[in-house]
Amino acid sequence: MNERNRIILKLILSHIILPVVLICIPLAIINVSYLLLSIVQTVFCILFFSGYWEFFGFKFKKLYLLSLEIVLLILFAQKEFTAINVHFDILLLSLLSIIQAYLIIIFIKIIIVIYKNDKEKLEIVFPLRNGKYLVTDGGNSKISRLMNYHFYSYIHRKKKTNHSMLYATDIVKIDADRKRFLPKHNEEYPIFGENVYCPMEGLVVKIENGINDNEPFAGKYPYNTGNTVVIRNGNYYFLLGHLKKGSIELAERETVKQNDLIGKIGNSGFSERPHLHMQLIESESEDFWHGKGICIQYQGKNLYKNRVIIMD
């Protein structure tokens, strides 16, 4: 099975089939407990905040999860107004309690990623214009892998770059007129070719501009950030990666200001579909890949997963 089909299968299983199976369990059990219903509710909340809804669309997300919520509310009401004497095995109740406690911890971590105000952070100018953009991975990835995969990623840990990627952020563009599910060509992704603008002022210390763009979901990507610009300001290094081959407008040792044009979005390097990868690193040396990831904020809020940003 190729990578594209594997991802499609994974998304359908986790976002469509799993919720339906979960809602069918209390539907099939007459003497259902509040605890079981609350477990299903917690899973729905986790999926709402941390799911990869980029591929399904937000209209589908709202209608689909709303439908499941209505069914779940009916089950809660049925439980409330149906007088049934239920006797549950203590072991089953203990198991369900452990599962629910674990899910609640996961959900709390998600909320922390969204609202935690780190002491060390940088407010940026958003690097994209004219459209609706979606953060697909973002926030403190050490706290919640579901919100941001970068820190716990096997390949990043193996290469020992995961600490610098603590707050690494991936961004795509939302276009309601494009309905295709995981398109096969870069040009079919609305963010491909979009202009990227400088998020902070500083000195350009690294440029890579000659890496070919990948075919979406083709597999076997080189382990790098593709066509990349790195801007230094003091001990801060701001990296923007996966840019389009030959699109970068800057030169090394050039001083840049906020809103200066950098290049265009591509699909180069370790990237399965067109998106913008950016991360802020604190490092006392030019070996920034082994530095410390720093929180990135826009308009005073974290760039957390599934945050939508509208730019005029």
Buried (B, 14 or more C-beta within 10 A) or exposed (E): EEBBEEBBEEBBEEBEEEBEEBBEEBBEEEEBBEBBBBBBBBBBBBBBBBBBBBBBBBEEBEEBBEEBBEBBEEBBEBBEEEEEEEEEEEEEEEEBEEBBEEBBEBBEBBBBBBEBEBEEBBEBBBBBEEBBBBBBBBBBBBBBBBBBBBBEBEEBBEEEBBBBBBBBBBBBBBEEEEEEEBBEEBEBBBBBBBBBBBBBBBEBBBBBBEBBBBBBBBEEBEEBBBBBBBBBBEBBBBBBBBBBBBBBBBEEEEEBEEBBBBBBBBBBBBBBBBBBBBBBBBBEEEEBBEBBBBBBBBEEEBBBBBBEBEEE
